[in-house]
C-alpha cells in the first residue's frame, strides 16, 4: 500500500530523494515504483552535509522547485531535529513523505505542528505503520485550524489532523482521489486564515498622491488584484502599513534591505502587494510574481525654466543674426556699388548711354516695378533712396514678423522655455531627485547604458527630502531648484493638482515627455511561500482580463474630475491658447484698410491729373526713352 500511495503522491514530480536514517524503519517503496523517476539516495548525515554545501555555494540565487519530492523516515525526535530543519532550508516548497512506526497521536500532532508553524512545510504526508500491516495516513491543513484571539497558533491536537487507517488495498483508489483533492484545495481555500500583507493603503487611492487627489479617490490596480486574491482564496489580512517607500522597500547604502524587502528576507510577510519594479536586489528570499504592468520614469521640472530662451532662439541666435546682417549689407551694399560704378565711369570718361537715365536709376526703376509700386517713380536719385530705405525696412522687418509669429504660436512658453530632454536637464544646475525605492534601480541600470548622459545622471541623483511627494512638489514650484523622477502614469495627476497649500501658485510643473527608464512591475513574495503558484495564477488572469486598461480608465476619470475642480476654483486660468483665424483678424483689417486707402489715393491722383490736364493748354510731345528689359514707364 505504501508504494501505491507514493506513486499517486509523485504525480508530476521530476525527482525523488530518499533520506535513510539510522533508525530501524526502512524505506523500500521508492525503489519499487512501476514508473521510475530519477532517484537520489542519502543517509541522514550525508544529506545534512549536502544541504550545508548547497547553501554555501548558492546562497543567493536559490530556486525552490515544486517538482521535487523527499521521502524520509525515523522517530519523531530525529525528524524534528535532524531532518525537517534541513528540508526547510533546502526546499520548503517540495513534497515530503515521512514514514514512521507506531507513532503516538500526541507525537503526530507535535510533528505536524512543527512542520508548518516552525519550518513552513505545507505539502507533507505521514505514513504511520500500525500493527497487522495497516497504515495510518495523516495530513494536516493548518488553515482550517482555529487561532487565538490574538491570531496566535494554538497547540495542534489529534483532532486537527486528517487521518485515515488503510487496511485493504481495495480502498486505495478512493483514498488517493481524496488525497489529491485535499492537496489541490490546500492553497486555494484558506478558510479565513490570516496572511501578512504589506501594502500602503491611504484614502482608497494610490499612496503618496493623496496630497494631490484631495476629495478625488480611486483604487489602483494593486488593490483590485489583492481584493480578488482575498475573495478567491478566502483569507483574512494582517496589513503591514508603512510609507510608500517602506511598503515597497529599498536597499540601504550599507546593503541592508529596508522596509518590505527586509520583511520578505526574514519571512515575516506572505505578500508584498504594492507592485514594484522587477529588479535583482541581490537578496536571498525575494521572488516576483507574474508581471502586472510596465513603469516608465520621467522627470518633472519647473515650468518656464528658461525664462527668455524663446527670444534668444528666435531673435538672437546665430542664424537669425547672420540672416539679418546679410540682408542689411545686401540692401545697402548693392546700391552703393552701383553708385560707385557710375562715379568711376564719369570720372574716367567711359562712354555711357546717351539717354538721361543712369544705370543705377534704371535698377531702382526695375526694383520698383518688381515690388508692384503702382505710382510713377521719382526721377531724383535722393528721393529714390527713400524707396531703398523702405525696401531695406521690409526685408529686415520680415524676419522680425516671422519671429513674433513663431513666438505667438507657442503660448505660455510651453515649448521653447521648458526643459524638453534629458540632455537639457543635465546641463542645468537643478538638483535631480529620486525616491529611495527608485534610486538603487536607476543607479544600477544607468551603468549598463552606453549613453554617457545616463552615467552623469546616476552620479547626480539624490534622495534628499524625497520621502514626501508634497515636499518635493513644493521644492519644484516655489524654489524652482530641483527636478523629481516619478512614474509617467501619475504625471497627469501631478499636472491636474491645484496645490492649495502653495498660495497663488496652482501650477509651475513641466514634465519631460520622453521616458528616462522603463521597467516591468509586479508584486513580490518570499521564495519559500507555498502560495506562489496560486498568486501567479490569479495575477495572470487579472492581467489577461484587462485590469490595466480598467485602471488607466479610472486614472483618466480622476484626472478629468480634478481638472473640472481646478477650472471652477481658477476660472480665469487658461492652460492653453488655440491659434485660429480670429487672431489674424487685425492683420486682415489692416490689409483691407491700406488697400482701401491706396484705392482712394489712386482715384485722387487720377482726378488731380485730369484737372491739371484740363487747365493746361499746351500740348507736350512725348519723347520715347530707353527702358531696359522693355518695361513700360
C-alpha positions as CSV (number, residue, x, y, z in Angstrom):
1,X,0.0,0.0,0.0
2,X,2.9,2.3,0.7
3,X,4.1,2.1,-2.8
4,X,0.7,2.9,-4.3
5,X,0.3,5.9,-2.1
6,X,3.8,7.1,-3.1
7,X,3.1,6.6,-6.8
8,X,0.0,8.7,-6.5
9,X,1.8,11.3,-4.5
10,X,4.5,11.6,-7.1
11,X,2.3,12.7,-9.9
12,X,4.0,15.4,-12.0
13,X,7.2,15.1,-9.9
14,X,10.6,15.1,-11.5
15,X,12.9,13.7,-8.9
16,X,12.7,11.7,-5.7
17,X,15.2,12.0,-2.9
18,X,15.4,9.2,-0.3
19,X,16.9,10.0,3.1
20,X,17.8,6.9,5.1
21,X,18.1,7.4,8.8
22,X,19.9,5.2,11.3
23,X,16.6,4.0,12.7
24,X,15.1,0.6,12.3
25,X,12.5,2.0,9.9
26,X,13.5,1.1,6.4
27,X,12.4,2.8,3.1
28,X,11.5,0.3,0.3
29,X,8.7,1.8,-1.8
30,X,10.7,4.4,-3.8
31,X,12.9,1.6,-5.2
32,X,9.9,-0.4,-6.4
33,X,8.0,2.1,-8.4
34,X,6.3,0.9,-11.6
35,X,7.0,4.3,-13.3
36,X,10.6,5.0,-12.3
37,X,11.7,8.6,-11.8
38,X,15.3,10.0,-11.2
39,X,16.2,8.8,-7.7
40,X,18.7,10.2,-5.2
41,X,19.6,8.4,-2.0
42,X,21.3,9.9,1.1
43,X,22.0,8.9,4.6
44,X,20.8,11.5,7.1
45,X,24.3,12.7,7.8
46,X,25.2,12.9,4.2
47,X,22.0,14.9,3.4
48,X,22.8,17.4,6.2
49,X,26.3,17.8,4.7
50,X,24.8,18.2,1.2
51,X,22.5,21.0,2.4
52,X,25.3,22.9,4.0
53,X,27.4,22.7,0.9
54,X,24.5,23.8,-1.3
55,X,23.8,26.8,0.8
56,X,27.4,27.8,0.8
57,X,27.8,27.5,-2.9
58,X,24.5,29.1,-3.9
59,X,23.2,31.3,-1.0
60,X,21.6,34.0,-3.2
61,X,20.0,32.6,-6.4
62,X,18.3,29.6,-4.9
63,X,15.4,28.1,-6.8
64,X,12.9,26.1,-4.7
65,X,11.5,23.6,-7.2
66,X,7.9,22.3,-6.7
67,X,8.5,19.1,-8.7
68,X,10.8,17.6,-6.1
69,X,9.8,15.0,-3.5
70,X,11.6,13.9,-0.4
71,X,11.0,10.6,1.4
72,X,12.3,10.1,4.9
73,X,11.8,8.0,7.9
74,X,12.6,8.0,11.6
75,X,11.4,8.6,15.1
76,X,9.7,11.9,16.0
77,X,12.9,13.2,17.7
78,X,15.0,12.6,14.6
79,X,12.5,14.1,12.3
80,X,12.1,17.3,14.3
81,X,15.7,18.0,15.0
82,X,17.7,16.3,12.2
83,X,15.6,16.2,9.1
84,X,12.8,18.8,9.0
85,X,15.1,21.8,9.7
86,X,17.4,20.8,6.7
87,X,14.4,20.2,4.4
88,X,13.1,23.6,5.3
89,X,16.4,25.2,4.4
90,X,16.9,23.3,1.2
91,X,13.4,23.3,-0.4
92,X,10.4,24.2,1.7
93,X,8.1,24.1,-1.4
94,X,8.8,20.4,-2.1
95,X,6.5,17.5,-1.4
96,X,7.5,15.5,1.7
97,X,6.6,11.9,2.7
98,X,7.6,10.7,6.2
99,X,7.4,7.0,7.1
100,X,7.1,6.3,10.8
101,X,6.4,3.3,13.0
102,X,3.8,3.1,15.8
103,X,3.9,6.9,16.4
104,X,1.5,8.1,19.1
105,X,-1.3,10.6,18.5
106,X,0.4,13.3,20.6
107,X,3.7,12.8,18.6
108,X,1.9,13.1,15.3
109,X,0.2,16.3,16.4
110,X,3.6,17.7,17.6
111,X,5.2,16.7,14.3
112,X,2.6,18.4,12.1
113,X,2.6,21.5,14.3
114,X,6.3,21.9,13.8
115,X,6.2,21.3,10.1
116,X,4.1,24.4,9.5
117,X,4.5,26.8,12.3
118,X,8.3,26.3,12.7
119,X,9.5,25.1,9.3
120,X,6.8,26.3,6.9
121,X,6.5,22.9,5.2
122,X,2.9,22.5,3.9
123,X,2.7,19.6,1.5
124,X,3.6,16.8,3.8
125,X,2.1,13.3,4.4
126,X,2.9,10.9,7.2
127,X,2.5,7.2,6.7
128,X,2.4,5.7,10.2
129,X,2.7,1.9,10.2
130,X,0.5,0.2,12.7
131,X,0.1,-3.4,13.8
132,X,-1.4,-6.0,11.5
133,X,0.2,-4.4,8.4
134,X,-2.1,-1.5,8.5
135,X,-1.1,2.1,7.6
136,X,-2.4,5.3,9.1
137,X,-2.1,8.0,6.5
138,X,-2.2,11.5,8.0
139,X,-2.2,15.0,6.5
140,X,-2.7,18.5,8.1
141,X,-4.5,21.6,6.9
142,X,-3.3,24.4,9.2
143,X,-5.8,26.8,7.5
144,X,-8.8,25.0,9.0
145,X,-7.4,25.2,12.5
146,X,-8.7,27.9,14.9
147,X,-6.4,30.6,16.1
148,X,-6.3,32.5,19.4
149,X,-8.0,35.9,19.8
150,X,-4.5,37.5,19.2
151,X,-4.2,35.4,16.0
152,X,-1.5,33.2,17.5
153,X,-1.4,29.5,16.8
154,X,-2.9,27.2,19.4
155,X,-1.5,23.8,20.2
156,X,-2.2,21.2,17.5
157,X,-4.4,18.3,18.6
158,X,-5.1,14.9,17.1
159,X,-8.5,16.1,16.1
160,X,-6.9,18.8,13.9
161,X,-5.3,16.1,11.7
162,X,-6.9,14.3,8.9
163,X,-6.0,10.7,9.3
164,X,-7.3,7.6,7.5
165,X,-6.5,4.0,8.6
166,X,-5.8,1.9,5.5
167,X,-6.4,-1.8,6.0
168,X,-7.1,-3.1,2.5
169,X,-5.6,-2.4,-1.0
170,X,-9.1,-2.1,-2.5
171,X,-9.8,1.2,-0.7
172,X,-6.6,2.9,-2.0
173,X,-8.2,4.2,-5.2
174,X,-10.9,6.2,-3.4
175,X,-8.4,7.4,-0.8
176,X,-5.9,8.6,-3.4
177,X,-8.6,10.6,-5.1
178,X,-9.5,12.3,-1.8
179,X,-5.8,12.9,-1.1
180,X,-5.3,14.6,-4.4
181,X,-8.3,16.7,-3.8
182,X,-7.0,17.7,-0.4
183,X,-3.7,18.9,-1.7
184,X,-5.3,20.7,-4.7
185,X,-7.6,22.7,-2.4
186,X,-4.9,23.3,0.3
187,X,-3.6,26.6,-1.1
188,X,-6.8,27.6,-3.0
189,X,-9.2,27.9,0.0
190,X,-7.6,29.2,3.2
191,X,-10.9,29.3,5.2
192,X,-10.2,32.8,6.6
193,X,-6.7,32.1,7.6
194,X,-4.8,35.4,8.2
195,X,-2.0,36.3,5.8
196,X,0.5,39.0,6.5
197,X,0.2,41.6,3.7
198,X,2.4,44.6,3.2
199,X,0.7,47.4,1.4
200,X,0.3,51.1,1.6
201,X,-3.4,51.9,1.6
202,X,-4.4,55.6,2.1
203,X,-7.7,57.3,1.2
204,X,-8.5,54.3,-1.1
205,X,-6.1,55.6,-3.7
206,X,-2.5,55.5,-4.7
207,X,-0.5,56.2,-1.6
208,X,1.7,59.3,-1.8
209,X,-0.5,61.0,-4.4
210,X,-3.3,61.6,-1.8
211,X,-1.9,65.1,-1.2
212,X,-2.9,65.9,-4.8
213,X,-6.1,63.9,-5.1
214,X,-7.8,65.6,-2.1
215,X,-11.5,64.6,-2.4
216,X,-11.0,62.5,-5.6
217,X,-10.1,58.9,-5.0
218,X,-9.7,55.7,-6.9
219,X,-8.5,52.2,-6.4
220,X,-5.2,51.3,-8.1
221,X,-4.5,48.0,-9.8
222,X,-2.7,46.5,-6.8
223,X,-5.7,47.0,-4.5
224,X,-8.0,45.5,-7.2
225,X,-5.8,42.4,-7.6
226,X,-5.4,42.0,-3.8
227,X,-9.2,42.1,-3.3
228,X,-9.6,39.4,-6.0
229,X,-7.0,37.3,-4.3
230,X,-8.7,37.6,-1.0
231,X,-12.1,36.7,-2.5
232,X,-10.8,33.7,-4.5
233,X,-8.5,32.3,-1.8
234,X,-10.7,33.2,1.2
235,X,-8.1,34.6,3.5
236,X,-8.1,37.5,6.0
237,X,-5.4,40.1,6.1
238,X,-3.0,41.4,8.7
239,X,-1.9,44.6,7.0
240,X,1.6,46.0,7.5
241,X,1.1,49.7,6.9
242,X,4.0,52.0,6.1
243,X,5.0,54.9,4.0
244,X,5.1,54.1,0.3
245,X,8.8,53.8,0.2
246,X,8.9,51.4,3.1
247,X,5.9,49.5,1.8
248,X,7.9,48.9,-1.5
249,X,11.3,48.7,0.2
250,X,14.8,49.6,-0.9
251,X,18.4,48.7,-0.2
252,X,20.2,51.0,2.3
253,X,23.7,52.3,1.3
254,X,25.2,49.7,3.7
255,X,23.4,46.9,1.8
256,X,20.7,46.2,4.3
257,X,17.2,45.5,3.0
258,X,14.8,48.2,4.3
259,X,11.0,48.0,4.7
260,X,9.2,45.3,2.8
261,X,12.4,43.9,1.4
262,X,13.6,43.2,4.9
263,X,10.3,41.6,5.8
264,X,10.4,39.3,2.8
265,X,14.1,38.4,3.5
266,X,13.1,37.3,7.1
267,X,9.9,35.5,6.0
268,X,7.7,37.9,8.1
269,X,5.1,38.5,5.4
270,X,3.3,36.4,2.8
271,X,2.8,39.0,0.1
272,X,4.1,42.5,-0.8
273,X,1.0,43.7,-2.6
274,X,2.4,47.1,-3.8
275,X,3.7,46.3,-7.2
276,X,7.3,47.3,-7.7
277,X,9.9,47.3,-10.4
278,X,11.3,43.9,-11.1
279,X,14.9,44.2,-10.2
280,X,17.6,41.9,-8.8
281,X,18.4,43.3,-5.4
282,X,20.9,40.5,-4.7
283,X,18.8,39.2,-1.8
284,X,18.2,35.6,-0.8
285,X,14.4,35.3,-0.5
286,X,12.8,37.8,-2.9
287,X,10.6,36.3,-5.7
288,X,8.5,38.3,-8.1
289,X,5.1,37.2,-9.4
290,X,3.9,37.4,-13.0
291,X,4.4,40.9,-14.3
292,X,1.4,43.3,-13.9
293,X,2.4,46.3,-15.9
294,X,5.3,48.5,-17.1
295,X,6.5,51.6,-15.4
296,X,8.1,54.4,-17.3
297,X,10.0,57.0,-15.3
298,X,10.1,60.7,-16.3
299,X,11.3,63.9,-14.7
300,X,9.0,66.7,-13.7
301,X,10.8,70.0,-13.8
302,X,10.0,73.7,-13.1
303,X,7.9,75.1,-15.9
304,X,9.3,78.1,-17.9
305,X,12.8,77.3,-16.5
306,X,14.5,79.2,-19.4
307,X,12.5,82.4,-19.0
308,X,13.9,84.3,-22.1
309,X,15.2,81.4,-24.2
310,X,12.3,82.0,-26.7
311,X,13.7,85.4,-27.5
312,X,17.2,84.1,-27.8
313,X,16.2,81.2,-30.1
314,X,14.1,83.4,-32.4
315,X,15.9,86.7,-32.5
316,X,19.5,86.5,-31.2
317,X,20.5,83.0,-32.4
318,X,23.4,82.9,-34.8
319,X,21.3,82.1,-37.8
320,X,18.9,85.0,-37.3
321,X,21.7,87.5,-36.7
322,X,23.6,86.3,-39.8
323,X,20.4,86.4,-41.8
324,X,19.5,90.0,-40.8
325,X,23.1,91.3,-41.2
326,X,23.3,89.7,-44.7
327,X,20.0,91.4,-45.7
328,X,21.2,94.8,-44.4
329,X,24.6,94.5,-46.2
330,X,22.9,93.5,-49.4
331,X,20.3,96.2,-49.2
332,X,22.8,99.0,-48.7
333,X,25.9,97.4,-50.3
334,X,24.5,96.7,-53.8
335,X,23.1,100.3,-54.4
336,X,26.4,101.7,-53.1
337,X,28.4,99.5,-55.5
338,X,26.2,100.7,-58.4
339,X,26.7,104.3,-57.4
340,X,30.5,103.8,-57.3
341,X,30.5,102.2,-60.7
342,X,28.6,105.2,-62.1
343,X,31.0,107.6,-60.4
344,X,34.1,105.7,-61.8
345,X,32.5,105.7,-65.3
346,X,32.0,109.5,-65.2
347,X,35.4,110.1,-63.8
348,X,37.4,108.3,-66.4
349,X,35.1,109.3,-69.3
350,X,33.7,105.8,-70.0
351,X,31.1,106.1,-72.8
352,X,27.6,105.9,-71.3
353,X,24.1,105.6,-72.6
354,X,23.1,108.8,-74.4
355,X,19.7,108.7,-72.6
356,X,19.3,110.7,-69.4
357,X,18.5,107.5,-67.3
358,X,21.5,106.2,-65.4
359,X,22.2,102.6,-64.8
360,X,21.5,103.0,-61.0
361,X,18.3,104.8,-61.6
362,X,17.2,102.2,-64.0
363,X,17.9,99.4,-61.5
364,X,15.8,101.3,-58.9
365,X,13.1,101.6,-61.5
366,X,13.2,97.9,-62.2
367,X,13.1,97.1,-58.4
368,X,10.1,99.3,-58.0
369,X,8.3,97.5,-60.8
370,X,9.1,94.1,-59.3
371,X,7.7,95.2,-56.0
372,X,4.4,96.4,-57.6
373,X,4.8,100.1,-57.0
374,X,1.7,101.4,-58.7
375,X,2.6,105.1,-58.9
376,X,5.2,106.8,-61.0
377,X,8.7,106.6,-59.6
378,X,10.5,109.8,-58.7
379,X,13.4,110.8,-61.1
380,X,15.6,112.3,-58.4
381,X,18.2,109.9,-57.0
382,X,17.8,111.2,-53.5
383,X,14.1,110.6,-53.5
384,X,14.8,107.1,-54.8
385,X,17.0,106.4,-51.8
386,X,13.8,106.7,-49.8
387,X,12.5,103.7,-51.7
388,X,15.7,101.9,-51.0
389,X,15.2,102.5,-47.3
390,X,11.6,101.2,-47.5
391,X,12.9,98.0,-49.2
392,X,15.5,97.5,-46.5
393,X,12.9,98.0,-43.8
394,X,10.6,95.4,-45.5
395,X,13.5,92.8,-45.7
396,X,14.5,93.3,-42.1
397,X,11.0,93.6,-40.6
398,X,10.0,90.3,-42.3
399,X,12.3,88.3,-40.1
400,X,11.0,90.2,-37.0
401,X,7.5,89.5,-38.1
402,X,8.3,85.8,-38.6
403,X,9.9,85.7,-35.1
404,X,6.9,87.3,-33.5
405,X,4.6,84.9,-35.2
406,X,6.6,81.9,-34.0
407,X,6.6,83.3,-30.5
408,X,2.9,83.8,-30.7
409,X,2.3,80.2,-31.8
410,X,3.9,79.0,-28.5
411,X,1.6,80.4,-25.8
412,X,2.7,80.3,-22.2
413,X,6.2,79.4,-23.3
414,X,5.2,75.8,-23.2
415,X,7.9,74.5,-25.6
416,X,10.8,76.9,-26.1
417,X,11.3,77.9,-22.5
418,X,10.9,74.5,-20.9
419,X,13.3,71.6,-20.4
420,X,12.3,69.1,-23.0
421,X,15.1,66.4,-22.9
422,X,17.4,64.6,-20.6
423,X,20.4,66.3,-22.2
424,X,19.0,69.8,-21.5
425,X,18.2,68.7,-17.9
426,X,21.8,67.5,-17.3
427,X,23.2,70.9,-18.5
428,X,21.2,72.7,-15.8
429,X,22.2,73.2,-12.2
430,X,18.9,71.7,-10.9
431,X,19.1,69.1,-8.0
432,X,18.0,65.8,-9.6
433,X,15.9,63.9,-7.0
434,X,14.7,60.3,-6.9
435,X,12.8,58.3,-4.3
436,X,14.6,55.7,-2.3
437,X,13.0,52.7,-3.9
438,X,13.9,54.0,-7.4
439,X,17.4,55.1,-6.5
440,X,19.0,51.7,-6.3
441,X,17.4,50.6,-9.6
442,X,18.3,53.6,-11.7
443,X,21.8,53.8,-10.4
444,X,22.3,50.1,-11.2
445,X,20.7,50.3,-14.6
446,X,22.4,53.5,-15.6
447,X,25.8,51.7,-15.6
448,X,24.5,49.5,-18.4
449,X,23.6,52.2,-20.9
450,X,26.1,53.2,-23.5
451,X,24.9,56.8,-23.5
452,X,27.2,58.8,-21.2
453,X,24.3,61.0,-20.2
454,X,23.0,58.2,-18.0
455,X,26.3,57.8,-16.2
456,X,26.2,61.6,-15.4
457,X,22.6,61.2,-14.3
458,X,23.4,58.4,-11.9
459,X,26.1,60.4,-10.3
460,X,23.8,63.4,-9.8
461,X,20.8,61.7,-8.3
462,X,19.9,62.5,-4.8
463,X,17.3,61.1,-2.3
464,X,17.3,64.1,0.0
465,X,13.8,65.1,1.2
466,X,12.0,62.7,-1.2
467,X,10.0,60.7,1.3
468,X,7.1,63.1,0.9
469,X,5.8,63.9,-2.6
470,X,4.2,67.1,-1.2
471,X,7.7,68.4,-0.1
472,X,9.2,67.5,-3.5
473,X,6.4,69.4,-5.4
474,X,6.9,72.4,-3.1
475,X,10.6,72.5,-3.9
476,X,9.9,72.4,-7.7
477,X,7.1,75.1,-7.7
478,X,8.3,77.5,-5.1
479,X,12.1,77.3,-5.1
480,X,12.5,76.0,-8.7
481,X,15.8,74.4,-7.8
482,X,15.0,70.7,-8.3
483,X,13.5,68.0,-10.6
484,X,11.9,64.7,-9.5
485,X,11.9,61.3,-11.2
486,X,8.4,59.8,-11.0
487,X,6.2,57.2,-12.8
488,X,4.7,58.7,-16.0
489,X,1.3,57.2,-15.3
490,X,0.8,59.7,-12.4
491,X,2.2,62.7,-14.3
492,X,-1.4,63.8,-15.3
493,X,-2.3,63.7,-11.6
494,X,0.6,66.0,-10.7
495,X,-0.3,68.4,-13.6
496,X,-4.0,68.5,-12.6
497,X,-3.5,69.2,-9.0
498,X,-4.3,72.7,-7.7
499,X,-1.9,72.6,-4.7
500,X,-3.9,74.7,-2.2
501,X,-1.1,74.5,0.3
502,X,1.0,76.7,-2.1
503,X,-0.9,80.1,-2.2
504,X,-1.1,81.8,-5.6
505,X,0.8,79.0,-7.4
506,X,-1.6,76.4,-8.8
507,X,0.9,75.1,-11.4
508,X,4.5,75.5,-12.2
509,X,5.5,71.9,-13.2
510,X,6.6,70.7,-16.6
511,X,7.2,67.0,-17.4
512,X,9.9,65.8,-19.8
513,X,7.8,63.8,-22.3
514,X,10.4,61.2,-23.2
515,X,10.7,58.4,-20.6
516,X,14.1,58.1,-19.0
517,X,13.8,54.5,-17.9
518,X,11.2,51.7,-18.5
519,X,10.7,48.6,-16.3
520,X,8.3,45.8,-15.6
521,X,6.3,45.9,-12.4
522,X,4.9,43.1,-10.2
523,X,4.1,42.0,-6.7
524,X,6.6,40.2,-4.5
525,X,6.6,37.2,-2.2
526,X,9.1,35.1,-0.3
527,X,10.6,32.3,-2.3
528,X,9.6,29.9,0.4
529,X,5.9,30.8,0.2
530,X,3.6,27.9,-0.6
531,X,1.1,30.3,-2.3
532,X,3.4,31.4,-5.2
533,X,1.5,29.2,-7.8
534,X,-1.9,30.4,-6.7
535,X,-0.9,34.1,-6.6
536,X,0.7,33.8,-10.0
537,X,-2.4,32.2,-11.5
538,X,-4.7,35.0,-10.2
539,X,-2.4,37.8,-11.3
540,X,-2.2,36.2,-14.8
541,X,-5.9,36.0,-15.1
542,X,-6.3,39.7,-13.9
543,X,-3.8,40.9,-16.5
544,X,-5.4,38.9,-19.3
545,X,-8.9,40.2,-18.3
546,X,-7.8,43.8,-19.0
547,X,-7.2,45.1,-15.4
548,X,-4.5,47.5,-16.7
549,X,-7.0,49.2,-19.1
550,X,-9.5,49.5,-16.3
551,X,-7.0,51.1,-14.0
552,X,-6.0,53.6,-16.7
553,X,-9.6,54.5,-17.3
554,X,-10.1,55.2,-13.6
555,X,-6.9,57.3,-13.6
556,X,-8.2,59.3,-16.6
557,X,-11.5,59.8,-14.9
558,X,-9.8,61.1,-11.7
559,X,-7.7,63.5,-13.8
560,X,-10.8,64.9,-15.5
561,X,-12.6,65.4,-12.2
562,X,-9.5,67.2,-10.9
563,X,-9.4,69.4,-13.9
564,X,-13.1,70.3,-13.6
565,X,-12.5,71.2,-9.9
566,X,-9.4,73.2,-10.8
567,X,-11.3,75.1,-13.5
568,X,-14.1,76.0,-11.0
569,X,-11.6,77.2,-8.5
570,X,-9.5,79.1,-11.0
571,X,-12.0,80.4,-13.6
572,X,-9.6,82.9,-15.2
573,X,-6.8,80.4,-15.7
574,X,-6.1,79.3,-19.3
575,X,-4.0,76.3,-19.8
576,X,-3.5,76.9,-23.5
577,X,-4.5,79.2,-26.4
578,X,-5.9,77.8,-29.6
579,X,-4.5,79.8,-32.6
580,X,-7.2,80.3,-35.2
581,X,-8.3,82.9,-37.8
582,X,-9.7,85.2,-35.2
583,X,-6.1,86.0,-34.1
584,X,-5.3,87.1,-37.7
585,X,-8.4,89.4,-38.0
586,X,-6.4,92.5,-37.1
587,X,-4.0,91.8,-39.9
588,X,-6.8,91.4,-42.4
589,X,-8.5,94.6,-41.2
590,X,-5.2,96.5,-41.6
591,X,-4.6,95.0,-45.0
592,X,-8.1,95.9,-46.3
593,X,-7.8,99.4,-44.7
594,X,-4.5,100.0,-46.5
595,X,-6.0,98.6,-49.7
596,X,-8.9,101.0,-49.4
597,X,-6.6,103.9,-48.7
598,X,-4.4,103.0,-51.7
599,X,-7.5,102.9,-53.9
600,X,-8.6,106.3,-52.6
601,X,-5.2,107.8,-53.3
602,X,-5.2,106.3,-56.7
603,X,-8.5,107.8,-57.6
604,X,-7.4,111.1,-56.1
605,X,-4.3,111.1,-58.3
606,X,-6.5,110.4,-61.4
607,X,-8.8,113.3,-60.5
608,X,-5.9,115.7,-59.9
609,X,-4.2,114.6,-63.1
610,X,-7.4,115.2,-65.1
611,X,-7.8,118.6,-63.5
612,X,-4.2,119.6,-64.3
613,X,-4.7,118.3,-67.9
614,X,-7.8,120.4,-68.3
615,X,-6.1,123.5,-67.1
616,X,-3.1,123.0,-69.3
617,X,-3.5,124.3,-72.8
618,X,-0.1,123.2,-74.1
619,X,0.5,120.0,-75.9
620,X,3.5,118.2,-74.7
621,X,5.3,116.0,-77.1
622,X,6.2,112.6,-75.5
623,X,9.6,111.5,-76.4
624,X,10.5,107.9,-76.3
625,X,13.2,107.0,-73.9
626,X,15.3,103.8,-73.5
627,X,14.0,101.5,-70.8
628,X,15.9,98.2,-70.0
629,X,14.0,94.9,-70.5
630,X,11.3,96.8,-72.4
631,X,9.4,97.6,-69.2
632,X,6.6,100.3,-69.7
633,X,7.4,103.5,-67.8
